[in-house]
Amino acid sequence: MHGLKRRGTKPRPSHNSFAGTFLMPRLLLTAIVTFGLLGVSHGLFAEEPAAEAPLTETEKRLQKDIQTLDMAMLEADSETALKLLHPKPFDRRIGSREEFSKGLKQAKKALGGLKMFKPEFSFAFPNRPIFVEGKQHQFAIVPVETQIRMVGGIVKSESFYIGIREENDDTWRYLDGTKLEQEDIQKLFSDFPVEQPLPLVKNSTQIKEEEFESLLPKMPTPPEDLKLPK
């Protein structure tokens, strides 16, 4: 099963369509869609691929921030995550920060009941950041590759973050690019170049049927009085 999202300048839904992105971490959402479950745990960060030149201090800073952000969301550490995520999407709707924090806690609670899948999470940067200059901001497009390996199969997600830095300010804040198009970004930052291409978002799944079948006898039986929706 493969999913591929192509980028372009064709009009997309308004900001309300991607505000929900912040209510569920990107990695957990991928696991839900592909396996029908929430299953992610800590693993070692993958080593950086060989580069033509050493990473600059700014590139290292961007990658370190994104590692910290993803791990904070997995740990339901909303305080750390909100410090790294750009505030503009949250400022557009009252209560969105509270919803975000609640969503992280619910996701982490769901993880606790899935130890039998023995999930492992890995994280890598397949390409160097792409820097884009606006009139008021500097933008950095950071490709990200994540992998969830568990009993039953492997889920791989290719996506990106966008770092935003105000002119004459060294502080970077981030947007998850999974559901963003150029026009979505421009609703928040009018100086983001409309012609700037964005990386493809791609999800792929490798199912290991023999491993998954071995788990079936260990799965809990639903209560007899459980009423499933028709």
Z-matrix of the N, CA and C atoms (Angstrom, degrees):
N
C 1 1.461
C 2 1.512 1 108.82
N 3 1.304 2 117.60 1 126.32
C 4 1.451 3 121.35 2 -177.29
C 5 1.517 4 109.40 3 -129.83
N 6 1.334 5 116.32 4 144.63
C 7 1.457 6 120.50 5 174.94
C 8 1.499 7 108.83 6 -130.01
N 9 1.330 8 117.05 7 131.40
C 10 1.449 9 120.67 8 -177.44
C 11 1.504 10 108.35 9 -134.62
N 12 1.308 11 117.29 10 128.90
C 13 1.451 12 122.01 11 -178.70
C 14 1.511 13 109.69 12 -113.85
N 15 1.315 14 116.86 13 121.50
C 16 1.450 15 120.40 14 -178.92
C 17 1.523 16 110.34 15 -92.33
N 18 1.327 17 114.21 16 144.72
C 19 1.451 18 121.31 17 -176.57
C 20 1.514 19 111.00 18 -100.49
N 21 1.314 20 117.02 19 146.85
C 22 1.451 21 120.96 20 176.65
C 23 1.504 22 110.25 21 -169.15
N 24 1.304 23 116.48 22 -171.41
C 25 1.456 24 120.36 23 -178.35
C 26 1.515 25 111.36 24 -104.65
N 27 1.334 26 118.18 25 6.74
C 28 1.449 27 121.93 26 177.79
C 29 1.517 28 109.58 27 -62.05
N 30 1.355 29 119.31 28 135.89
C 31 1.467 30 121.75 29 -177.47
C 32 1.509 31 111.90 30 -52.85
N 33 1.310 32 115.14 31 138.59
C 34 1.454 33 122.54 32 179.14
C 35 1.516 34 108.97 33 -122.57
N 36 1.328 35 119.55 34 174.82
C 37 1.463 36 121.29 35 178.64
C 38 1.514 37 111.53 36 -58.53
N 39 1.333 38 115.66 37 159.18
C 40 1.459 39 122.24 38 -177.10
C 41 1.513 40 110.96 39 -68.29
N 42 1.369 41 116.02 40 -179.60
C 43 1.463 42 120.64 41 -175.85
C 44 1.512 43 112.42 42 -61.16
N 45 1.325 44 118.47 43 -21.83
C 46 1.458 45 118.94 44 179.82
C 47 1.518 46 111.24 45 -63.07
N 48 1.329 47 116.96 46 -26.71
C 49 1.454 48 120.00 47 -178.38
C 50 1.508 49 112.57 48 -73.09
N 51 1.341 50 117.35 49 -27.01
C 52 1.456 51 116.95 50 -179.41
C 53 1.516 52 112.67 51 -108.02
N 54 1.336 53 117.55 52 -2.20
C 55 1.465 54 118.51 53 175.64
C 56 1.512 55 110.55 54 -62.44
N 57 1.357 56 116.55 55 -33.11
C 58 1.455 57 120.42 56 179.61
C 59 1.500 58 113.93 57 -66.30
N 60 1.326 59 117.20 58 -16.44
C 61 1.459 60 120.24 59 178.57
C 62 1.522 61 110.89 60 -56.25
N 63 1.339 62 116.83 61 -33.27
C 64 1.450 63 120.17 62 -175.23
C 65 1.523 64 111.91 63 -79.21
N 66 1.334 65 117.77 64 -10.71
C 67 1.449 66 120.08 65 -177.98
C 68 1.520 67 112.13 66 -85.56
N 69 1.312 68 118.24 67 -14.04
C 70 1.459 69 122.05 68 178.04
C 71 1.515 70 108.73 69 -140.35
N 72 1.332 71 118.64 70 119.10
C 73 1.460 72 120.66 71 -179.86
C 74 1.521 73 111.56 72 -52.48
N 75 1.313 74 116.09 73 143.61
C 76 1.459 75 122.73 74 -177.38
C 77 1.526 76 112.31 75 -54.82
N 78 1.332 77 117.41 76 -42.66
C 79 1.464 78 120.71 77 -176.40
C 80 1.519 79 111.58 78 -67.06
N 81 1.330 80 116.23 79 -40.41
C 82 1.452 81 119.65 80 -179.22
C 83 1.518 82 109.94 81 -69.09
N 84 1.327 83 117.16 82 -38.22
C 85 1.451 84 120.65 83 178.79
C 86 1.519 85 110.99 84 -61.90
N 87 1.325 86 117.22 85 -39.52
C 88 1.469 87 121.04 86 177.97
C 89 1.519 88 110.98 87 -61.42
N 90 1.330 89 116.30 88 -42.90
C 91 1.466 90 119.87 89 -179.60
C 92 1.516 91 111.51 90 -65.04
N 93 1.339 92 117.00 91 -38.12
C 94 1.458 93 120.69 92 179.66
C 95 1.515 94 110.37 93 -62.32
N 96 1.330 95 116.19 94 -47.65
C 97 1.460 96 121.31 95 -175.48
C 98 1.514 97 111.27 96 -64.67
N 99 1.326 98 117.24 97 -41.02
C 100 1.460 99 119.84 98 -171.64
C 101 1.515 100 113.61 99 -88.18
N 102 1.321 101 118.45 100 -36.49
C 103 1.454 102 120.52 101 -177.16
C 104 1.532 103 112.52 102 -110.87
N 105 1.342 104 116.40 103 -10.85
C 106 1.448 105 118.53 104 -175.83
C 107 1.512 106 111.96 105 72.99
N 108 1.323 107 117.16 106 25.93
C 109 1.456 108 120.56 107 -179.22
C 110 1.518 109 109.07 108 -154.04
N 111 1.327 110 113.94 109 165.46
C 112 1.451 111 120.87 110 174.95
C 113 1.517 112 107.28 111 -102.04
N 114 1.318 113 118.19 112 113.29
C 115 1.455 114 118.55 113 -177.32
C 116 1.496 115 112.05 114 -150.66
N 117 1.310 116 117.78 115 93.40
C 118 1.451 117 121.81 116 178.86
C 119 1.517 118 108.15 117 -141.33
N 120 1.315 119 117.59 118 139.73
C 121 1.456 120 120.07 119 173.95
C 122 1.510 121 109.03 120 -143.07
N 123 1.298 122 116.02 121 175.43
C 124 1.450 123 120.04 122 -174.68
C 125 1.518 124 112.17 123 -73.24
N 126 1.316 125 115.87 124 142.75
C 127 1.445 126 122.12 125 172.34
C 128 1.518 127 107.07 126 -142.54
N 129 1.298 128 117.43 127 179.68
C 130 1.444 129 120.33 128 179.46
C 131 1.514 130 109.94 129 -77.22
N 132 1.304 131 117.08 130 141.37
C 133 1.447 132 120.50 131 174.02
C 134 1.525 133 108.43 132 -68.75
N 135 1.318 134 115.38 133 135.24
C 136 1.464 135 119.36 134 -179.52
C 137 1.522 136 110.42 135 -68.45
N 138 1.307 137 116.37 136 149.27
C 139 1.458 138 120.25 137 178.37
C 140 1.529 139 110.28 138 -69.13
N 141 1.324 140 115.49 139 151.27
C 142 1.456 141 120.04 140 179.41
C 143 1.528 142 110.09 141 -68.47
N 144 1.346 143 116.73 142 140.09
C 145 1.467 144 118.10 143 175.06
C 146 1.512 145 110.72 144 -66.69
N 147 1.303 146 116.05 145 155.30
C 148 1.460 147 120.32 146 -179.48
C 149 1.526 148 110.09 147 -59.42
N 150 1.304 149 117.13 148 134.12
C 151 1.463 150 122.50 149 -178.74
C 152 1.523 151 109.89 150 -113.49
N 153 1.339 152 115.87 151 157.83
C 154 1.457 153 120.03 152 179.41
C 155 1.521 154 111.08 153 -66.12
N 156 1.312 155 116.08 154 -31.25
C 157 1.464 156 121.51 155 178.51
C 158 1.524 157 107.98 156 -141.11
N 159 1.323 158 117.18 157 155.67
C 160 1.468 159 118.99 158 179.41
C 161 1.526 160 111.41 159 -58.69
N 162 1.319 161 115.99 160 148.13
C 163 1.457 162 119.74 161 176.97
C 164 1.524 163 110.30 162 -62.61
N 165 1.315 164 115.87 163 142.03
C 166 1.460 165 120.24 164 175.41
C 167 1.523 166 109.21 165 -74.96
N 168 1.306 167 116.53 166 167.47
C 169 1.453 168 120.41 167 178.78
C 170 1.526 169 110.73 168 -62.57
N 171 1.334 170 116.75 169 -37.05
C 172 1.458 171 120.10 170 178.67
C 173 1.514 172 110.98 171 -65.55
N 174 1.334 173 117.85 172 -42.08
C 175 1.464 174 121.59 173 178.30
C 176 1.528 175 110.59 174 -63.04
N 177 1.315 176 116.63 175 -42.13
C 178 1.460 177 120.09 176 177.77
C 179 1.532 178 110.55 177 -62.62
N 180 1.321 179 115.57 178 -40.50
C 181 1.463 180 120.73 179 179.77
C 182 1.529 181 110.74 180 -62.11
N 183 1.322 182 117.16 181 -45.56
C 184 1.463 183 121.27 182 179.71
C 185 1.528 184 111.08 183 -60.22
N 186 1.317 185 116.75 184 -47.66
C 187 1.457 186 120.38 185 -177.99
C 188 1.527 187 111.78 186 -66.39
N 189 1.303 188 116.98 187 -38.84
C 190 1.466 189 120.29 188 178.42
C 191 1.528 190 110.65 189 -65.17
N 192 1.339 191 116.47 190 -42.34
C 193 1.462 192 120.30 191 178.55
C 194 1.526 193 111.23 192 -60.14
N 195 1.333 194 116.66 193 -42.71
C 196 1.457 195 120.62 194 -177.10
C 197 1.526 196 110.49 195 -69.14
N 198 1.320 197 117.81 196 -37.83
C 199 1.466 198 120.58 197 173.83
C 200 1.521 199 110.03 198 -59.34
N 201 1.326 200 116.27 199 -46.70
C 202 1.463 201 120.81 200 179.92
C 203 1.515 202 111.25 201 -62.31
N 204 1.332 203 116.94 202 -40.70
C 205 1.462 204 121.78 203 -179.44
C 206 1.525 205 111.36 204 -64.14
N 207 1.326 206 117.31 205 -48.24
C 208 1.465 207 119.86 206 -179.36
C 209 1.527 208 111.58 207 -63.72
N 210 1.320 209 117.01 208 -41.46
C 211 1.457 210 119.77 209 179.83
C 212 1.529 211 110.81 210 -67.45
N 213 1.329 212 117.13 211 -35.23
C 214 1.465 213 120.22 212 177.76
C 215 1.528 214 110.53 213 -63.51
N 216 1.334 215 116.94 214 -39.14
C 217 1.463 216 119.57 215 179.78
C 218 1.524 217 111.01 216 -69.73
N 219 1.326 218 117.30 217 -36.55
C 220 1.459 219 119.95 218 177.02
C 221 1.527 220 111.78 219 -66.13
N 222 1.331 221 115.81 220 -31.34
C 223 1.462 222 120.98 221 -179.60
C 224 1.525 223 112.33 222 -90.33
N 225 1.344 224 116.80 223 2.26
C 226 1.465 225 122.15 224 -176.78
C 227 1.526 226 111.28 225 59.44
N 228 1.322 227 115.85 226 32.87
C 229 1.464 228 122.01 227 176.94
C 230 1.529 229 107.62 228 -89.75
N 231 1.321 230 115.81 229 79.67
C 232 1.461 231 120.29 230 -174.91
C 233 1.527 232 112.39 231 -67.19
N 234 1.325 233 117.27 232 -28.54
C 235 1.462 234 119.84 233 179.81
C 236 1.525 235 110.56 234 -62.74
N 237 1.337 236 116.97 235 -47.47
C 238 1.463 237 120.65 236 178.68
C 239 1.523 238 110.73 237 -67.17
N 240 1.338 239 117.20 238 -42.89
C 241 1.463 240 120.64 239 -178.45
C 242 1.519 241 111.40 240 -61.30
N 243 1.325 242 117.61 241 -43.11
C 244 1.460 243 120.88 242 -177.97
C 245 1.525 244 112.29 243 -68.20
N 246 1.329 245 116.89 244 -24.79
C 247 1.464 246 119.50 245 176.51
C 248 1.527 247 111.11 246 -71.70
N 249 1.335 248 116.68 247 -28.26
C 250 1.461 249 120.76 248 -176.76
C 251 1.524 250 112.65 249 -95.60
N 252 1.332 251 118.19 250 -30.77
C 253 1.452 252 120.77 251 177.32
C 254 1.531 253 110.01 252 -72.85
N 255 1.325 254 116.97 253 144.60
C 256 1.463 255 119.56 254 179.55
C 257 1.523 256 109.48 255 -68.34
N 258 1.327 257 118.41 256 136.57
C 259 1.471 258 120.60 257 -175.02
C 260 1.526 259 114.98 258 -74.13
N 261 1.331 260 119.28 259 -17.90
C 262 1.468 261 119.82 260 -172.64
C 263 1.530 262 113.94 261 -55.94
N 264 1.339 263 119.56 262 -47.80
C 265 1.470 264 117.98 263 179.59
C 266 1.523 265 113.06 264 -60.10
N 267 1.324 266 117.40 265 -33.86
C 268 1.458 267 120.81 266 179.45
C 269 1.518 268 110.92 267 -73.93
N 270 1.334 269 116.89 268 -34.05
C 271 1.458 270 120.55 269 -177.60
C 272 1.526 271 112.38 270 -68.58
N 273 1.331 272 117.19 271 -17.47
C 274 1.458 273 120.90 272 -176.83
C 275 1.527 274 112.63 273 -80.42
N 276 1.315 275 117.49 274 -12.39
C 277 1.467 276 119.11 275 -178.32
C 278 1.522 277 109.94 276 -144.32
N 279 1.319 278 116.77 277 123.40
C 280 1.463 279 122.26 278 -179.30
C 281 1.528 280 109.24 279 -65.09
N 282 1.315 281 115.06 280 134.69
C 283 1.458 282 120.44 281 176.58
C 284 1.511 283 114.61 282 89.09
N 285 1.345 284 117.86 283 -2.38
C 286 1.463 285 119.11 284 -175.80
C 287 1.528 286 111.78 285 -69.14
N 288 1.317 287 118.07 286 -30.85
C 289 1.470 288 119.60 287 177.54
C 290 1.528 289 110.51 288 -66.44
N 291 1.324 290 115.83 289 -40.51
C 292 1.463 291 119.64 290 179.12
C 293 1.531 292 110.41 291 -66.17
N 294 1.332 293 117.02 292 -39.86
C 295 1.462 294 120.70 293 178.29
C 296 1.527 295 110.57 294 -64.61
N 297 1.324 296 115.62 295 -39.14
C 298 1.461 297 120.36 296 178.77
C 299 1.522 298 110.54 297 -61.59
N 300 1.328 299 116.92 298 -48.14
C 301 1.464 300 121.30 299 -179.59
C 302 1.527 301 111.17 300 -62.15
N 303 1.317 302 116.46 301 -41.25
C 304 1.462 303 120.88 302 179.04
C 305 1.527 304 110.76 303 -64.78
N 306 1.330 305 116.60 304 -40.68
C 307 1.460 306 120.68 305 179.26
C 308 1.517 307 112.36 306 -62.82
N 309 1.343 308 116.77 307 -39.84
C 310 1.467 309 119.69 308 178.05
C 311 1.523 310 111.37 309 -63.72
N 312 1.313 311 116.57 310 -41.73
C 313 1.468 312 119.94 311 -179.46
C 314 1.524 313 111.27 312 -65.18
N 315 1.331 314 116.15 313 -40.36
C 316 1.459 315 119.66 314 179.65
C 317 1.531 316 110.80 315 -65.72
N 318 1.343 317 115.54 316 -39.52
C 319 1.460 318 119.65 317 179.85
C 320 1.530 319 110.99 318 -65.36
N 321 1.320 320 116.57 319 -43.03
C 322 1.466 321 119.39 320 179.97
C 323 1.531 322 111.08 321 -65.04
N 324 1.325 323 116.90 322 -38.03
C 325 1.465 324 120.48 323 177.97
C 326 1.526 325 110.54 324 -62.40
N 327 1.334 326 116.04 325 -39.35
C 328 1.461 327 119.79 326 179.20
C 329 1.525 328 111.54 327 -65.05
N 330 1.326 329 116.09 328 -32.85
C 331 1.467 330 119.50 329 -179.98
C 332 1.523 331 112.24 330 -63.48
N 333 1.327 332 115.94 331 -33.21
C 334 1.457 333 120.09 332 -175.06
C 335 1.514 334 114.05 333 -61.76
N 336 1.331 335 117.66 334 -24.53
C 337 1.457 336 119.77 335 -177.09
C 338 1.509 337 114.62 336 -93.99
N 339 1.328 338 117.56 337 10.29
C 340 1.458 339 120.32 338 -174.71
C 341 1.528 340 112.60 339 -122.20
N 342 1.319 341 116.61 340 33.39
C 343 1.465 342 120.28 341 -177.83
C 344 1.518 343 112.04 342 -65.19
N 345 1.337 344 117.32 343 -26.39
C 346 1.466 345 119.77 344 -177.06
C 347 1.528 346 112.22 345 -63.72
N 348 1.343 347 117.28 346 -22.03
C 349 1.468 348 119.90 347 -179.88
C 350 1.534 349 112.06 348 -81.51
N 351 1.321 350 116.96 349 -10.51
C 352 1.464 351 122.74 350 177.81
C 353 1.540 352 112.20 351 47.12
N 354 1.320 353 117.15 352 55.49
C 355 1.470 354 119.29 353 -176.49
C 356 1.523 355 112.62 354 -73.50
N 357 1.316 356 115.76 355 145.48
C 358 1.463 357 122.62 356 175.07
C 359 1.527 358 108.23 357 -130.99
N 360 1.303 359 115.20 358 138.20
C 361 1.452 360 121.86 359 -175.46
C 362 1.519 361 110.07 360 -113.82
N 363 1.320 362 117.46 361 131.24
C 364 1.465 363 121.52 362 174.29
C 365 1.526 364 109.76 363 -128.74
N 366 1.287 365 115.69 364 159.40
C 367 1.456 366 121.82 365 -165.99
C 368 1.523 367 108.58 366 -147.76
N 369 1.340 368 117.86 367 132.10
C 370 1.464 369 120.50 368 -178.48
C 371 1.525 370 110.28 369 -148.07
N 372 1.324 371 115.53 370 160.12
C 373 1.461 372 123.39 371 175.82
C 374 1.532 373 107.47 372 -111.86
N 375 1.342 374 118.19 373 100.95
C 376 1.465 375 120.44 374 -174.65
C 377 1.522 376 113.84 375 -70.70
N 378 1.335 377 117.04 376 -25.63
C 379 1.463 378 121.07 377 -179.39
C 380 1.522 379 110.15 378 -140.61
N 381 1.299 380 115.72 379 160.95
C 382 1.457 381 120.67 380 179.73
C 383 1.525 382 110.27 381 -73.13
N 384 1.337 383 117.35 382 156.15
C 385 1.462 384 120.24 383 177.63
C 386 1.528 385 112.13 384 -61.18
N 387 1.325 386 115.09 385 149.54
C 388 1.472 387 122.22 386 174.29
C 389 1.525 388 107.21 387 -106.93
N 390 1.319 389 117.27 388 123.38
C 391 1.458 390 121.35 389 -177.43
C 392 1.528 391 109.99 390 -98.15
N 393 1.339 392 114.86 391 135.35
C 394 1.459 393 122.08 392 -178.17
C 395 1.525 394 108.29 393 -130.17
N 396 1.328 395 116.58 394 131.15
C 397 1.464 396 121.09 395 -178.41
C 398 1.524 397 110.88 396 -97.99
N 399 1.324 398 116.26 397 129.78
C 400 1.454 399 122.53 398 171.18
C 401 1.516 400 109.41 399 -111.39
N 402 1.328 401 116.45 400 179.56
C 403 1.466 402 119.59 401 -179.03
C 404 1.517 403 112.50 402 -72.27
N 405 1.325 404 116.53 403 -33.40
C 406 1.467 405 120.19 404 179.89
C 407 1.523 406 113.65 405 -115.55
N 408 1.340 407 117.52 406 -13.95
C 409 1.457 408 120.41 407 -174.17
C 410 1.524 409 111.38 408 -135.04
N 411 1.319 410 113.94 409 156.94
C 412 1.455 411 120.28 410 165.90
C 413 1.518 412 106.70 411 -109.19
N 414 1.337 413 115.87 412 134.77
C 415 1.458 414 121.70 413 -178.72
C 416 1.526 415 109.43 414 -114.95
N 417 1.314 416 115.52 415 146.98
C 418 1.463 417 121.55 416 175.61
C 419 1.518 418 108.24 417 -131.59
N 420 1.322 419 116.85 418 118.96
C 421 1.467 420 122.30 419 177.98
C 422 1.523 421 107.02 420 -93.94
N 423 1.314 422 116.55 421 116.13
C 424 1.466 423 121.80 422 -173.10
C 425 1.529 424 110.11 423 -114.57
N 426 1.338 425 119.26 424 103.85
C 427 1.469 426 121.09 425 176.74
C 428 1.526 427 111.17 426 -64.75
N 429 1.320 428 115.83 427 140.79
C 430 1.461 429 121.98 428 -177.11
C 431 1.526 430 108.85 429 -135.15
N 432 1.311 431 116.10 430 137.24
C 433 1.464 432 121.32 431 175.57
C 434 1.519 433 108.68 432 -122.55
N 435 1.310 434 116.68 433 124.60
C 436 1.461 435 121.36 434 179.23
C 437 1.519 436 109.97 435 -120.73
N 438 1.320 437 115.75 436 151.52
C 439 1.459 438 121.04 437 -179.39
C 440 1.517 439 109.61 438 -139.70
N 441 1.320 440 115.58 439 131.00
C 442 1.457 441 121.94 440 175.33
C 443 1.518 442 106.90 441 -112.26
N 444 1.316 443 116.80 442 111.04
C 445 1.459 444 122.48 443 179.83
C 446 1.520 445 108.05 444 -107.01
N 447 1.333 446 115.90 445 124.33
C 448 1.458 447 120.00 446 -179.56
C 449 1.518 448 109.47 447 -148.26
N 450 1.332 449 114.74 448 167.76
C 451 1.453 450 119.17 449 175.26
C 452 1.527 451 107.53 450 -61.45
N 453 1.306 452 116.17 451 122.33
C 454 1.453 453 120.47 452 -178.34
C 455 1.511 454 113.47 453 114.33
N 456 1.335 455 117.90 454 -18.28
C 457 1.458 456 118.84 455 177.91
C 458 1.507 457 113.99 456 155.15
N 459 1.325 458 114.04 457 -174.39
C 460 1.463 459 122.08 458 -177.32
C 461 1.530 460 108.71 459 -131.26
N 462 1.320 461 115.75 460 134.15
C 463 1.463 462 121.61 461 174.52
C 464 1.519 463 107.95 462 -113.40
N 465 1.322 464 116.49 463 128.87
C 466 1.458 465 120.88 464 177.23
C 467 1.522 466 108.96 465 -120.52
N 468 1.326 467 116.00 466 134.99
C 469 1.455 468 121.87 467 -179.81
C 470 1.530 469 109.60 468 -127.34
N 471 1.325 470 115.99 469 128.58
C 472 1.463 471 122.29 470 174.23
C 473 1.524 472 108.05 471 -111.23
N 474 1.312 473 115.83 472 120.66
C 475 1.459 474 120.17 473 -176.90
C 476 1.518 475 108.97 474 -148.79
N 477 1.328 476 117.13 475 -156.36
C 478 1.457 477 120.45 476 179.96
C 479 1.526 478 110.33 477 -162.50
N 480 1.302 479 115.43 478 159.56
C 481 1.457 480 123.70 479 168.80
C 482 1.523 481 108.27 480 -113.74
N 483 1.315 482 115.99 481 155.05
C 484 1.463 483 120.95 482 171.86
C 485 1.519 484 107.90 483 -115.81
N 486 1.326 485 115.88 484 119.53
C 487 1.453 486 121.16 485 174.03
C 488 1.519 487 109.47 486 -88.91
N 489 1.329 488 116.07 487 141.07
C 490 1.468 489 121.13 488 -179.56
C 491 1.523 490 108.65 489 -127.79
N 492 1.309 491 114.66 490 130.34
C 493 1.467 492 120.10 491 178.91
C 494 1.522 493 108.71 492 -129.86
N 495 1.325 494 116.32 493 129.33
C 496 1.459 495 120.92 494 176.63
C 497 1.523 496 109.54 495 -68.71
N 498 1.317 497 116.06 496 151.23
C 499 1.456 498 120.59 497 177.22
C 500 1.532 499 109.74 498 -59.64
N 501 1.318 500 116.50 499 134.90
C 502 1.466 501 123.36 500 -179.72
C 503 1.536 502 112.49 501 64.35
N 504 1.322 503 117.07 502 27.85
C 505 1.462 504 121.75 503 177.51
C 506 1.530 505 107.75 504 -136.58
N 507 1.327 506 116.87 505 133.82
C 508 1.467 507 120.85 506 -177.85
C 509 1.520 508 113.27 507 -89.54
N 510 1.335 509 117.32 508 -0.49
C 511 1.460 510 120.90 509 -176.18
C 512 1.521 511 110.64 510 -84.54
N 513 1.339 512 116.39 511 126.05
C 514 1.457 513 122.33 512 176.72
C 515 1.520 514 109.72 513 -102.37
N 516 1.345 515 116.10 514 137.85
C 517 1.454 516 122.87 515 172.51
C 518 1.524 517 107.36 516 -127.36
N 519 1.335 518 117.31 517 158.61
C 520 1.456 519 119.57 518 -164.95
C 521 1.525 520 113.68 519 -128.78
N 522 1.341 521 114.28 520 149.72
C 523 1.457 522 123.89 521 169.59
C 524 1.520 523 108.55 522 -118.44
N 525 1.324 524 117.29 523 136.73
C 526 1.461 525 121.29 524 172.62
C 527 1.521 526 107.14 525 -76.22
N 528 1.330 527 117.23 526 121.67
C 529 1.455 528 120.88 527 -174.52
C 530 1.510 529 115.62 528 -85.82
N 531 1.340 530 118.15 529 3.71
C 532 1.458 531 120.85 530 -172.96
C 533 1.518 532 112.88 531 -53.80
N 534 1.319 533 118.22 532 -42.00
C 535 1.466 534 121.18 533 -175.81
C 536 1.533 535 112.36 534 -116.39
N 537 1.310 536 116.75 535 19.55
C 538 1.458 537 119.58 536 -176.55
C 539 1.522 538 112.19 537 -99.66
N 540 1.327 539 116.21 538 141.17
C 541 1.458 540 123.69 539 170.01
C 542 1.534 541 107.38 540 -114.67
N 543 1.333 542 116.32 541 170.15
C 544 1.460 543 119.64 542 -178.68
C 545 1.526 544 112.31 543 -54.10
N 546 1.319 545 116.65 544 -44.16
C 547 1.464 546 118.82 545 -175.88
C 548 1.524 547 111.73 546 -70.09
N 549 1.352 548 117.44 547 -28.92
C 550 1.456 549 120.30 548 174.93
C 551 1.529 550 110.25 549 -62.90
N 552 1.333 551 115.28 550 -43.59
C 553 1.460 552 119.91 551 179.88
C 554 1.521 553 110.31 552 -64.63
N 555 1.339 554 116.81 553 -39.28
C 556 1.457 555 120.43 554 -178.20
C 557 1.518 556 112.94 555 -68.83
N 558 1.319 557 117.44 556 -23.07
C 559 1.462 558 119.58 557 174.37
C 560 1.530 559 110.26 558 -64.74
N 561 1.319 560 115.36 559 -27.96
C 562 1.459 561 120.71 560 178.74
C 563 1.522 562 111.76 561 -95.73
N 564 1.350 563 116.32 562 -37.41
C 565 1.464 564 122.15 563 -176.01
C 566 1.534 565 108.29 564 -134.90
N 567 1.310 566 115.59 565 98.19
C 568 1.466 567 120.73 566 -173.49
C 569 1.520 568 112.98 567 -66.54
N 570 1.337 569 117.85 568 -16.43
C 571 1.467 570 119.61 569 -178.78
C 572 1.530 571 112.69 570 -93.65
N 573 1.346 572 117.50 571 6.67
C 574 1.461 573 118.52 572 174.29
C 575 1.523 574 108.32 573 -73.61
N 576 1.345 575 119.19 574 125.73
C 577 1.468 576 121.75 575 -174.72
C 578 1.529 577 112.27 576 -61.81
N 579 1.323 578 117.11 577 124.51
C 580 1.457 579 121.81 578 -177.52
C 581 1.524 580 111.54 579 -65.84
N 582 1.344 581 116.63 580 -26.61
C 583 1.467 582 119.82 581 -177.36
C 584 1.525 583 112.57 582 -84.71
N 585 1.334 584 117.78 583 -3.71
C 586 1.460 585 120.35 584 -177.10
C 587 1.529 586 110.99 585 -71.35
N 588 1.334 587 118.83 586 118.26
C 589 1.470 588 119.75 587 178.17
C 590 1.525 589 111.07 588 -71.06
N 591 1.315 590 115.51 589 149.26
C 592 1.451 591 122.33 590 178.48
C 593 1.525 592 109.52 591 -113.15
N 594 1.322 593 117.66 592 150.24
C 595 1.475 594 119.90 593 179.29
C 596 1.525 595 111.61 594 -61.30
N 597 1.326 596 115.43 595 151.09
C 598 1.453 597 120.43 596 174.25
C 599 1.527 598 109.94 597 -69.18
N 600 1.325 599 115.66 598 144.65
C 601 1.458 600 121.60 599 172.74
C 602 1.521 601 107.15 600 -101.09
N 603 1.316 602 116.39 601 123.43
C 604 1.464 603 120.89 602 -172.39
C 605 1.526 604 109.97 603 -137.68
N 606 1.322 605 116.46 604 131.69
C 607 1.459 606 122.63 605 175.39
C 608 1.515 607 109.51 606 -120.53
N 609 1.309 608 117.43 607 138.74
C 610 1.455 609 121.09 608 176.88
C 611 1.527 610 109.19 609 -140.22
N 612 1.325 611 115.47 610 151.15
C 613 1.456 612 121.71 611 -176.91
C 614 1.523 613 110.60 612 -132.61
N 615 1.311 614 115.76 613 135.27
C 616 1.465 615 121.43 614 174.39
C 617 1.525 616 107.27 615 -118.45
N 618 1.320 617 115.88 616 110.11
C 619 1.461 618 121.12 617 -178.22
C 620 1.533 619 110.10 618 -89.67
N 621 1.337 620 116.44 619 133.02
C 622 1.464 621 122.04 620 174.50
C 623 1.531 622 106.91 621 -110.04
N 624 1.340 623 115.44 622 92.62
C 625 1.454 624 120.62 623 -171.12
C 626 1.519 625 113.09 624 -60.35
N 627 1.334 626 116.79 625 -38.12
C 628 1.461 627 118.65 626 -177.38
C 629 1.523 628 111.41 627 -64.81
N 630 1.350 629 116.90 628 -35.81
C 631 1.465 630 120.33 629 178.36
C 632 1.525 631 110.33 630 -71.19
N 633 1.335 632 116.17 631 -42.86
C 634 1.459 633 119.85 632 -177.97
C 635 1.526 634 110.75 633 -64.21
N 636 1.328 635 117.54 634 -41.23
C 637 1.460 636 121.15 635 -179.46
C 638 1.524 637 111.56 636 -64.65
N 639 1.336 638 116.32 637 -30.82
C 640 1.462 639 119.06 638 179.72
C 641 1.526 640 112.02 639 -67.76
N 642 1.340 641 116.93 640 -19.18
C 643 1.461 642 120.91 641 -179.92
C 644 1.524 643 112.74 642 -85.52
N 645 1.318 644 117.34 643 -22.05
C 646 1.464 645 120.48 644 -173.04
C 647 1.525 646 113.55 645 -53.77
N 648 1.351 647 119.63 646 -44.43
C 649 1.467 648 118.30 647 179.79
C 650 1.525 649 113.39 648 -65.07
N 651 1.335 650 117.63 649 -20.77
C 652 1.462 651 121.07 650 -177.05
C 653 1.526 652 112.26 651 -89.95
N 654 1.326 653 117.40 652 -11.83
C 655 1.456 654 120.10 653 -177.02
C 656 1.521 655 110.48 654 -72.34
N 657 1.343 656 117.43 655 138.74
C 658 1.472 657 120.55 656 -179.41
C 659 1.528 658 111.45 657 -64.82
N 660 1.330 659 115.98 658 145.90
C 661 1.462 660 121.63 659 177.87
C 662 1.532 661 108.58 660 -85.12
N 663 1.331 662 118.28 661 132.46
C 664 1.473 663 119.80 662 179.39
C 665 1.529 664 110.87 663 -61.87
N 666 1.330 665 117.41 664 147.64
C 667 1.478 666 120.11 665 177.54
C 668 1.529 667 110.83 666 -57.65
N 669 1.360 668 115.75 667 148.57
C 670 1.464 669 119.21 668 -178.15
C 671 1.524 670 112.42 669 -63.50
N 672 1.332 671 116.83 670 -29.49
C 673 1.457 672 119.71 671 -177.31
C 674 1.535 673 112.56 672 -90.53
N 675 1.324 674 115.60 673 9.26
C 676 1.461 675 118.68 674 179.24
C 677 1.524 676 109.93 675 -71.51
N 678 1.321 677 117.15 676 123.59
C 679 1.463 678 122.83 677 -179.22
C 680 1.519 679 108.65 678 -100.67
N 681 1.312 680 115.69 679 111.57
C 682 1.459 681 120.33 680 179.26
C 683 1.523 682 110.04 681 -86.64
N 684 1.335 683 117.63 682 147.75
C 685 1.471 684 119.37 683 179.87
C 686 1.519 685 110.44 684 -67.53
N 687 1.336 686 115.52 685 143.84
C 688 1.471 687 120.82 686 -179.90
C 689 1.523 688 110.39 687 -88.83
